Amino acid sequence: MDEVFRKLSYEFGIPVADIKNIYKSYWEFIKSKIEELPLKSIETEEEFNKLRTCFSMKNLGKLSCTKKRFFNIKKKLRYYESSSKDKTNG
């Protein structure tokens, strides 16, 4: 990554430290927006459809989550949580 930062620094005439900060803040913004989503409280497809859960990044594509994947992961988490409770109770 340092080589990429140096190339960008040279190309745009911006210090390497500033390039690193720009890169870091870009991903921190996406992370913070995802963390703001009320994912734990979503129970229906209607609630899921109200969310804006897609980030489009030039040259990388879209970072998104489909309904099917979301609800499958939620189902697995419930299963793991219930099985771990069973182990501690039994």
HELIX and SHEET records of a PDB file:
HELIX    1   1 ASP A    2  PHE A   12  1                                  11    
HELIX    2   2 VAL A   16  GLU A   36  1                                  21    
HELIX    3   3 LEU A   39  SER A   41  5                                   3    
HELIX    4   4 GLU A   45  LYS A   50  1                                   6    
HELIX    5   5 LYS A   67  ASN A   89  1                                  23    
SHEET    1   A 2 PHE A  55  MET A  57  0                                        
SHEET    2   A 2 GLY A  61  LEU A  63 -1                                        
END                                                                             
